[in-house]
Amino acid sequence: MTIRVLLADDQALLRGTFRMLFDATDDMETVAEASNGREAVELAGTQHPDVVLMDIRMPEMDGLEATRLISESEDLAGVKVLILTTFEDDEHVAEALRAGASGFLGKGARPEELLDAVRTVAGGEALLSPTATRALITRFLAQPDPCPVAVHERLECLTPRERDVTILAALGLSNEEIADRLFVSPLTAKTHVNRAMTKLAARDRAQLVVVAYQCGLVTATGEPSTPEVLA
């Protein structure tokens, strides 16, 4: 399957470089380019890309607001946003996750890292650059941003195993690592994660992480609320 990518960056030279990279890759193609956030939202609506490669600092509308509008649109439920920026500080990471971004990568990443990031996000996984560490994320997600009552109610619908995989996913474990921890197959771990996302109405793994922190499944220190899950 070819991954369809929309480029959103106010620097034409960067867009051209990214287009050449994606179009030279067998499983990717560039479907459109946007020079600001407003164009990115409009083109996402007409082109329905799999992934939007989104810069943060852009004129007319910044990348965070564009990400929020794309994530909140029911018509764009299948569109993932990968934030690519020079601003890898903790506040921008938290804002990007809250806006609905599925990934966050610095512009200093190598070409192969960017390609892998696009594949990861397109596949429904969450991706954060090494600079955007969990400690930084938890510090901001732990600040007042209450979990909606409706989400708290949906938490009650999780089975014990679904709650466990949600916690482990929030701690940064991959499906394979979750499988090893819980002594199940990777496919079973993925199934539990997907069911948890469905029950919590999380569009992808990144939103599942946000919900886990906001609703107290994982504490501000990055520890699970039920320590036995790490036993």
C-alpha positions in Angstrom: 0.0 0.0 0.0 1.3 3.5 -0.9 1.3 6.0 1.9 -0.1 9.3 0.7 1.7 12.3 2.3 0.7 16.0 2.6 3.5 18.4 3.2 2.8 21.5 5.4 5.8 23.9 5.8 6.2 27.5 4.9 9.7 26.9 3.5 9.4 25.9 -0.2 12.9 24.5 -0.3 12.1 22.1 2.6 8.9 21.0 0.9 10.8 20.3 -2.3 13.4 18.3 -0.5 10.7 16.2 1.3 8.8 15.7 -1.9 11.9 14.3 -3.6 12.5 12.0 -0.7 9.0 10.6 -0.5 8.4 10.4 -4.2 11.7 8.4 -4.5 10.4 5.9 -1.9 8.5 2.9 -3.3 5.8 2.9 -0.6 5.1 6.7 -0.5 3.9 9.6 -2.6 3.4 13.3 -2.0 -0.2 14.3 -2.8 -0.1 18.0 -2.0 1.9 20.8 -0.5 0.7 23.6 1.9 2.6 26.7 2.9 0.5 27.4 6.0 -1.8 25.8 8.4 -5.0 26.9 6.8 -3.9 25.4 3.5 -3.0 22.2 5.3 -6.5 21.9 6.7 -8.1 22.6 3.3 -5.9 20.2 1.4 -6.4 17.5 4.0 -10.1 17.8 3.3 -9.8 17.5 -0.4 -6.9 15.1 -0.7 -7.5 12.8 2.4 -3.8 11.9 2.8 -2.7 9.1 5.1 -0.2 11.4 6.9 0.3 15.1 7.1 3.9 16.2 7.8 3.2 19.3 9.7 5.5 22.2 10.8 4.6 24.2 13.9 5.6 27.7 13.0 3.7 28.8 9.9 1.8 32.0 8.9 -2.0 32.5 8.9 -2.5 29.4 11.1 0.2 27.5 13.0 0.7 23.7 12.8 -0.8 23.1 16.2 -4.1 24.7 15.4 -4.2 23.0 12.0 -3.5 19.7 13.7 -6.4 20.3 16.2 -8.8 21.1 13.3 -7.8 18.0 11.4 -8.0 15.7 14.4 -11.5 17.1 15.4 -12.9 16.6 12.0 -15.0 13.4 11.6 -14.5 13.5 7.9 -10.7 13.3 8.4 -10.7 10.5 11.0 -8.2 8.4 9.0 -5.7 11.3 8.6 -2.6 11.2 10.9 -0.4 14.1 11.7 3.3 13.9 12.2 4.8 17.1 13.6 8.2 17.9 12.2 9.9 20.9 13.8 13.0 22.5 15.2 11.2 23.1 18.5 11.6 19.9 20.4 10.9 21.4 23.8 8.5 19.8 26.3 5.7 22.4 26.0 5.5 22.0 22.2 5.4 18.2 22.5 2.5 18.3 25.0 0.6 20.8 22.9 1.1 18.7 19.8 -0.2 15.6 21.6 -3.2 17.4 23.0 -4.0 18.8 19.6 -4.2 15.2 18.3 -0.8 14.6 16.7 0.3 11.0 16.3 4.0 11.7 16.2 6.7 14.3 16.9 10.1 14.4 15.2 12.9 16.9 15.1 14.1 18.4 11.8 17.5 17.1 12.6 16.3 13.5 12.0 18.0 11.5 9.3 16.1 10.8 6.1 15.6 7.1 7.0 14.3 8.1 10.4 11.7 10.4 8.8 10.6 7.6 6.4 10.3 5.2 9.3 8.4 7.8 11.3 5.9 8.3 8.5 5.4 4.5 8.3 5.0 4.2 12.0 2.3 7.0 12.2 0.5 5.7 9.1 0.3 2.3 10.8 -1.5 3.7 13.8 1.4 3.8 16.2 2.5 6.8 18.3 6.0 8.1 17.6 8.1 10.6 19.7 11.6 11.6 18.9 14.4 10.7 21.4 14.5 14.4 22.5 10.7 14.3 23.3 11.1 12.0 26.3 8.3 10.6 28.4 9.5 12.6 31.4 8.8 15.8 29.5 5.5 14.7 28.3 4.2 13.6 31.7 5.2 16.9 33.3 2.9 18.8 31.0 0.1 16.2 30.7 -0.1 16.1 34.4 -1.0 19.7 34.6 -4.7 20.7 34.9 -6.4 19.4 31.8 -9.1 17.2 33.3 -10.1 14.0 31.8 -13.7 14.3 30.5 -16.4 12.5 32.6 -17.4 10.5 29.5 -13.8 9.1 29.2 -13.8 8.2 33.0 -17.0 6.3 32.4 -15.5 4.5 29.4 -12.5 3.5 31.6 -14.9 1.3 33.5 -15.6 -0.7 30.4 -12.0 -1.8 30.0 -11.2 -5.3 31.0 -8.2 -5.8 33.4 -6.0 -6.8 30.5 -7.0 -3.9 28.4 -6.3 -1.6 31.3 -2.8 -3.2 31.7 -1.9 -2.8 28.0 -3.1 0.9 28.1 -0.8 1.5 31.0 2.1 -0.2 29.3 1.5 1.6 26.0 1.5 4.9 28.0 4.9 3.9 29.5 6.3 3.7 25.9 6.3 -0.1 25.4 5.8 -1.4 21.9 3.3 -4.3 21.1 6.2 -6.7 21.2 7.4 -5.5 24.6 3.9 -5.5 26.0 3.6 -9.1 24.7 6.8 -10.1 26.5 5.7 -8.4 29.7 2.3 -10.0 29.8 3.3 -13.4 28.3 1.1 -13.2 25.3 1.7 -13.1 21.6 2.3 -9.7 19.8 -0.9 -10.1 17.9 -2.8 -10.6 21.1 -1.2 -7.5 22.6 -2.1 -5.5 19.5 -5.7 -6.7 19.7 -6.0 -5.6 23.3 -4.5 -2.2 22.5 -6.9 -1.7 19.6 -9.9 -2.7 21.7 -8.8 -0.2 24.4 -8.5 2.5 21.8 -11.9 1.7 20.5 -13.5 1.8 23.9 -11.8 5.1 24.9 -12.5 6.6 21.5 -8.8 7.2 20.9 -8.1 7.8 17.3 -4.6 6.3 17.6 -2.0 5.2 20.1 -0.8 8.8 20.9 -4.3 9.7 22.1 -4.4 6.5 24.1 -1.2 7.7 25.9 -2.8 11.1 26.6 -5.9 9.5 28.0 -3.9 7.2 30.3 -2.1 10.2 31.8 -5.0 12.5 32.1 -7.3 9.9 33.7 -4.7 8.7 36.2 -3.8 5.3 34.8 -0.2 6.5 34.8 1.0 9.1 37.3 2.9 12.3 36.7 6.1 10.6 37.6 5.6 8.1 34.8 4.7 5.2 37.1 1.6 3.1 36.6 -1.3 3.6 39.0 -1.3 -0.2 39.4 2.4 -1.2 40.0 1.7 -4.9 39.7 1.4 -4.5 35.9 5.2 -4.1 35.9 5.8 -7.1 38.0 
